[in-house]
Amino acid sequence: MSLDAIKACALEHLTSNKKIMFAGHSSEPNSIYNNPQLFPAMLPWLFPYGLGGICNDLIPHKISTLAHKRLLLMYYDKQFQMDPHFPLVGFNHEQIQQSTTGGYLTTKKASFSSVTERLLNLDMDVITNINKRLASGERVKPETEQEKECFQVLKDLDSVGGHVQGSTTSKKYM
């Protein structure tokens, strides 16, 4: 499927009250921001005694979380490079932070009320129709006002995805 077809399919799934899986493991969620114990808790074999986590106060110079992860990947013994989980978890952690920041910035825009109105007033039959046409490989050009509103929602999603490094939207912008 094309990128627009995938986004339309995801939007249809989320707006049709279908089930979404969420797996929690604790009664209290851990913050992914400024939490030096997050990575030692997730990957205790890489952080003995719970020391050396990202955003650690013992680091003499303040560095970004991305720079700290890059430094860990450059260790001489290659324990972070060879671990099957650390690069993936670290990259996902960065993407979650960037998408959260993008969503936060979107809510601060003056146009946020119009974005929420578009989301609330979407015609589900039009989304389903567009989704089927995109999935079949047809190039869809919005003609009716409802179709234009649906495509505008896809553009709104792109404005958040553009902040996420490695996302299809950031690649499209490049």
N, C-alpha and C positions, 0 to 999 in steps of 0.2 A: 504494500500500500504506500501511497505517497504520504508525505509529512502532514498535509492537510487532512487526508483521510484518517490517519492515526489520531490526530487531535480531535477530529469530529467524532470518531468512535469513542474516545475517552470522555469527551464532553457529554455524549449521549448516555454513556454508562453512569457517569456521576450525577446527571440530572434526572435519571429515570428511577431513582430510589432503589437501585440494585445494591446488593451487599458489597461491602468493602472489608477486607481483612486487616485487622490491626493486632499485632502481637505485643502485649506489654508483659514485663517481667517483674515489676515492682509496684508497690502501692504509691510510691513517690517517684515521679519521673526525674531523671538526671538532666541538668541543663547542659547543652552542648557549647555554651558560651562561658569563657573564663572558668573552666572546671578542670583544674590540674589532675584530678583523680579519674577523669573520664576514660582516658586511654589505658592507664594502669589497671582500671577495673575491667575493661573489655579484653585487654591483652596482657594478662599478668606475667606470662612467660617472657615478654619483651621488656617489662619494667619491674625488675626484681625489687622487692620490699616496697613497692608502690612509689618509687622515686623516678624522677625524670619525665613526668608527664608534660603534655603540651600546656602552655600558659603557666609554667612552674614559677613560683616566686624566687627560687634559688638561682635563676638565670640572671647574671649580672646586667645584661643589656636586654632591653625590650625588643623582641622580634615578633613578627606576625606568626600566626599558626601555620600558614603555608610555608614560610621560611623555616620554621622549626621542623616541620615534617620533612622538608627537603634535606635539612642537616642530618636528621635521623636516618634517612635513606642513604646518606653518604658515609656512614660509619664504616671503619676499616674491616670489621669482622662480618659485614654484610648480613647480620641477623635480621634487620628490618627489610632488606631487599629480598631475602630468601623466604621470609614469612609469607604464606599465601593470603593472609588476611589484612595485614597492615596497609599495603598500598591501596587496596580497594576501600577499606574502611576510612582511611585518611582522605581519599579522593571524594567519597560519598559525603563525608563530614563537611568538606569544603563546599560541595555543591548544595547541601542542605542550608548551610549558612548563607551562601550567595542567593539562593532562591528566596529565603526568608527575608533577606535584606531587600531584594527586588520587590517582593510583595509589600513590605513595609513602605518602601518609597512610592509604590503605586497608590497605596491608601492615603498618602500625604499629598497627592496631586489634586489640583482643583477639579479635574475631570472624574474623580472617583465616584461621585454620586451618579454620573451618567453611566459609568461602567456597571455599577450595581443595578441600575434600572434596566440596562440591557440584559443582564443575567436573569433578573427576575421576570422579565417579560418575553423570554425566548419561547417560540412556538416549537413544541417537541416534535410535531409532525414534520415541520420543515427541517429540523435537525436530522431526523431519521431519513428523510428523503435525500438530503445532501450527503449523508453518510453512505447510503446505498450507492449513490451515483459516484462518489469518490472511490469507494471500495471496488467498483467495477472498472475503474481506470478512466472514467470519463473526466474531462477537464470541465470543471463547474465554474461558470461565471455568474455571479449573483445578479439576478434580474428584478425580482420582487423586493419590496421593502423588508419583508421578513428574512429573506435570504441575505440581504445586505447587513441586517442586524446580526445574523449568525456569523458571518465572515468578520464583522467588526469585533465580535467576542474572541475570535481566533487571533486577531491582531492584538487585542488586549492581553491575551495569554502570552503572545510573543514579547510584549513589553516587559513582562516579568522574566521570561526565559532568557532574554538578552543579557541579563546580569549574571547568568550561570555559566561559568567556564566549562567548555566541552559540550554544552547543549547544542541541539540542532539549530536553535535560533541564533546562538552566538556564532556558529559556523556560517549561517546564512548571512549574518551581518558582516562577517569577514569577507 
